[in-house]
């Protein structure tokens, strides 16, 4: 059985809400909550990998690489 969900109220800027809404459309998500849950899961994975010494790199089709820094 799935984990019980608890409601949460979030205050955010209009800019942040617009970004979440744009992601909802791009990802074809059912809700803003789903976008936030998926974002948290991704950030957890990336920060865990980086804290274990991995390097996170984005590579363009042309081969240009940019390191992504999650943890400071």
MDAnalysis code that builds the backbone (N, CA, C; Angstrom):
import MDAnalysis as mda
import numpy as np

u = mda.Universe.empty(216, n_residues=72, atom_resindex=np.repeat(np.arange(72), 3), trajectory=True)
u.add_TopologyAttr("name", ["N", "CA", "C"] * 72)
u.add_TopologyAttr("resid", np.arange(1, 73))
u.add_TopologyAttr("resname", ["UNK", "UNK", "UNK", "UNK", "UNK", "UNK", "UNK", "UNK", "UNK", "UNK", "UNK", "UNK", "UNK", "UNK", "UNK", "UNK", "UNK", "UNK", "UNK", "UNK", "UNK", "UNK", "UNK", "UNK", "UNK", "UNK", "UNK", "UNK", "UNK", "UNK", "UNK", "UNK", "UNK", "UNK", "UNK", "UNK", "UNK", "UNK", "UNK", "UNK", "UNK", "UNK", "UNK", "UNK", "UNK", "UNK", "UNK", "UNK", "UNK", "UNK", "UNK", "UNK", "UNK", "UNK", "UNK", "UNK", "UNK", "UNK", "UNK", "UNK", "UNK", "UNK", "UNK", "UNK", "UNK", "UNK", "UNK", "UNK", "UNK", "UNK", "UNK", "UNK"])
u.atoms.positions = np.array([
    [0.845, -1.181, 0.000],
    [0.000, 0.000, 0.000],
    [0.890, 1.245, 0.000],
    [0.458, 2.325, -0.664],
    [1.245, 3.539, -0.786],
    [1.390, 4.294, 0.518],
    [2.357, 5.163, 0.523],
    [2.608, 5.990, 1.694],
    [1.478, 7.002, 1.860],
    [1.046, 7.202, 3.094],
    [-0.033, 8.151, 3.375],
    [0.454, 9.566, 3.094],
    [-0.337, 10.328, 2.375],
    [0.031, 11.701, 2.019],
    [-0.558, 12.665, 3.031],
    [0.241, 13.670, 3.383],
    [-0.203, 14.696, 4.306],
    [-0.216, 16.029, 3.576],
    [-1.264, 16.815, 3.759],
    [-1.326, 18.115, 3.085],
    [-0.272, 19.072, 3.627],
    [0.162, 19.971, 2.744],
    [1.168, 20.957, 3.123],
    [0.863, 22.257, 2.393],
    [0.923, 23.350, 3.096],
    [0.760, 24.665, 2.472],
    [2.127, 25.249, 2.201],
    [2.330, 25.752, 0.994],
    [3.606, 26.340, 0.626],
    [3.399, 27.774, 0.160],
    [4.223, 28.658, 0.656],
    [4.229, 30.029, 0.157],
    [5.410, 30.157, -0.791],
    [5.146, 30.681, -1.983],
    [6.218, 30.840, -2.966],
    [5.922, 32.046, -3.830],
    [6.961, 32.532, -4.461],
    [6.789, 33.678, -5.337],
    [5.997, 33.260, -6.580],
    [5.429, 34.235, -7.248],
    [4.698, 33.968, -8.484],
    [5.643, 33.385, -9.532],
    [6.879, 33.841, -9.536],
    [7.883, 33.330, -10.487],
    [8.113, 31.825, -10.279],
    [8.266, 31.410, -9.025],
    [8.476, 29.989, -8.726],
    [7.249, 29.178, -9.101],
    [6.072, 29.674, -8.769],
    [4.843, 28.959, -9.129],
    [4.725, 28.822, -10.641],
    [5.082, 29.857, -11.379],
    [5.031, 29.800, -12.847],
    [5.982, 28.735, -13.383],
    [7.155, 28.627, -12.770],
    [8.114, 27.605, -13.193],
    [7.558, 26.201, -12.943],
    [6.924, 26.009, -11.793],
    [6.342, 24.703, -11.468],
    [5.204, 24.386, -12.438],
    [4.396, 25.378, -12.761],
    [3.301, 25.170, -13.705],
    [3.835, 24.834, -15.097],
    [4.920, 25.499, -15.513],
    [5.524, 25.196, -16.816],
    [6.066, 23.765, -16.835],
    [6.688, 23.340, -15.735],
    [7.174, 21.963, -15.642],
    [6.018, 20.971, -15.680],
    [4.923, 21.317, -15.049],
    [3.738, 20.449, -15.062],
    [3.302, 20.186, -16.500],
    [3.270, 21.219, -17.297],
    [2.879, 21.067, -18.701],
    [3.935, 20.274, -19.479],
    [5.197, 20.610, -19.309],
    [6.282, 19.950, -20.042],
    [6.363, 18.462, -19.714],
    [6.129, 18.123, -18.444],
    [6.217, 16.734, -17.998],
    [4.891, 15.989, -18.119],
    [3.855, 16.711, -18.545],
    [2.509, 16.140, -18.639],
    [2.097, 15.513, -17.300],
    [2.370, 16.246, -16.223],
    [2.051, 15.779, -14.868],
    [0.588, 16.060, -14.552],
    [0.063, 15.286, -13.622],
    [-1.327, 15.448, -13.216],
    [-1.544, 16.642, -12.294],
    [-0.499, 17.031, -11.550],
    [-0.688, 18.087, -10.558],
    [0.634, 18.790, -10.261],
    [0.502, 19.947, -9.636],
    [1.690, 20.664, -9.179],
    [2.386, 19.860, -8.087],
    [1.605, 19.173, -7.261],
    [2.186, 18.345, -6.203],
    [3.084, 17.258, -6.787],
    [2.655, 16.662, -7.885],
    [3.473, 15.625, -8.529],
    [4.804, 16.206, -9.006],
    [4.763, 17.404, -9.565],
    [5.998, 18.052, -10.021],
    [6.933, 18.295, -8.842],
    [6.398, 18.773, -7.750],
    [7.218, 19.042, -6.561],
    [7.789, 17.742, -6.013],
    [6.970, 16.675, -5.924],
    [7.472, 15.379, -5.445],
    [8.597, 14.862, -6.328],
    [8.414, 14.921, -7.642],
    [9.448, 14.436, -8.562],
    [10.710, 15.279, -8.455],
    [10.546, 16.575, -8.258],
    [11.697, 17.464, -8.115],
    [12.498, 17.143, -6.860],
    [11.799, 16.888, -5.767],
    [12.465, 16.536, -4.511],
    [13.214, 15.217, -4.661],
    [12.585, 14.236, -5.321],
    [13.244, 12.944, -5.530],
    [14.510, 13.104, -6.363],
    [14.439, 13.906, -7.423],
    [15.609, 14.129, -8.268],
    [16.713, 14.842, -7.498],
    [16.371, 15.869, -6.742],
    [17.367, 16.588, -5.956],
    [18.010, 15.678, -4.928],
    [17.229, 14.786, -4.327],
    [17.779, 13.837, -3.358],
    [18.805, 12.917, -4.034],
    [18.459, 12.388, -5.206],
    [19.374, 11.509, -5.934],
    [20.664, 12.249, -6.287],
    [20.528, 13.434, -6.852],
    [21.708, 14.193, -7.273],
    [22.587, 14.587, -6.085],
    [21.973, 15.043, -4.997],
    [22.777, 15.452, -3.840],
    [23.441, 14.254, -3.177],
    [22.756, 13.098, -3.141],
    [23.373, 11.880, -2.599],
    [24.590, 11.487, -3.439],
    [24.441, 11.503, -4.751],
    [25.550, 11.118, -5.624],
    [26.721, 12.085, -5.461],
    [26.415, 13.372, -5.410],
    [27.481, 14.357, -5.272],
    [28.168, 14.234, -3.912],
    [27.414, 13.981, -2.866],
    [28.039, 13.843, -1.541],
    [28.892, 12.584, -1.456],
    [28.648, 11.616, -2.349],
    [29.477, 10.407, -2.411],
    [30.674, 10.568, -3.343],
    [30.886, 11.790, -3.833],
    [32.067, 12.070, -4.645],
    [31.844, 12.042, -6.143],
    [30.635, 11.730, -6.587],
    [30.367, 11.728, -8.023],
    [30.314, 13.162, -8.553],
    [30.611, 13.309, -9.828],
    [30.494, 14.585, -10.514],
    [29.279, 14.512, -11.428],
    [28.463, 15.548, -11.395],
    [27.275, 15.608, -12.246],
    [27.597, 16.557, -13.392],
    [27.478, 16.032, -14.615],
    [27.877, 16.792, -15.798],
    [26.741, 16.795, -16.817],
    [26.474, 17.979, -17.376],
    [25.555, 18.095, -18.504],
    [26.401, 18.203, -19.764],
    [26.021, 17.475, -20.805],
    [26.782, 17.495, -22.056],
    [25.847, 17.865, -23.197],
    [26.220, 18.887, -23.974],
    [25.430, 19.292, -25.132],
    [25.658, 18.302, -26.271],
    [24.798, 18.318, -27.279],
    [25.020, 17.447, -28.437],
    [26.371, 17.695, -29.115],
    [26.907, 18.902, -28.959],
    [28.212, 19.229, -29.549],
    [29.369, 18.751, -28.691],
    [29.089, 18.260, -27.502],
    [30.129, 17.730, -26.634],
    [30.619, 18.678, -25.554],
    [30.070, 19.895, -25.486],
    [30.467, 20.827, -24.431],
    [29.915, 20.323, -23.103],
    [30.759, 20.286, -22.091],
    [30.356, 19.787, -20.778],
    [30.336, 20.908, -19.746],
    [29.341, 20.843, -18.866],
    [29.213, 21.777, -17.763],
    [28.931, 20.982, -16.499],
    [29.777, 21.189, -15.492],
    [29.549, 20.512, -14.220],
    [28.423, 21.197, -13.473],
    [27.551, 20.405, -12.871],
    [26.431, 20.919, -12.085],
    [26.785, 20.763, -10.622],
    [26.718, 21.867, -9.886],
    [27.018, 21.853, -8.453],
    [25.696, 21.903, -7.694],
    [25.401, 20.839, -6.953],
    [24.175, 20.777, -6.159],
    [24.469, 21.214, -4.720],
    [25.534, 20.656, -4.155],
    [25.896, 20.945, -2.773],
    [26.941, 22.036, -2.730],
    [26.825, 22.922, -1.801],
    [27.820, 23.995, -1.629],
    [28.496, 23.824, -0.302],
])
